[in-house]
Amino acid sequence: MGIAALVTWIATAVLGFTMLGLWLSKGGLRAAQSDASIPTRLVPPLIFSHYLLAAAGLILWIVYLIIDRDILTWVALGLLVIVVVLGDVMFLRWRHSRKEATPEAHLPVPLVYVHGLFAVATIMLVLLTALGIGS
């Protein structure tokens, strides 16, 4: 289960990094400035907190796979819960801004949903690993 979680976590991260790159390339940071003519609903603290906590959890998961300390599964799961909450907030803001002229409106719908699908698979696999099911 641990390796499967790693694979889905990496896939989720790649998809998320792709979305981050698209948001940045469409002027996401410029739009977040108070004097920007193009608004954004995705503010940098929200986006970068989501990204950094997810990356920290991934690194922690790799450490868990190397040293096999069960407590690390629960810490990683705790980080993932926070990441999921932040991701849900971003998803709701993205859905409300899809018809507006915002940088996040350019994110491909399938990319957003596949990222979320992999995220759900990741959190489920991490939970199963933490519970010792399937190992």
Secondary structure, DSSP 8 states (H G I E B T S, - for coil): -HHHHHHHHHHHHHHHHHHHHHHHHTTHHHHHSTT-SS--SS-HHHHHHHHHHHHHHHHHHHHHHHH--HHHHHHHHHHHHHHHHHHHHHHHHHHHHTTSS-GGGGS-HHHHHHHHHHHHHHHHHHHHHHHTTT-
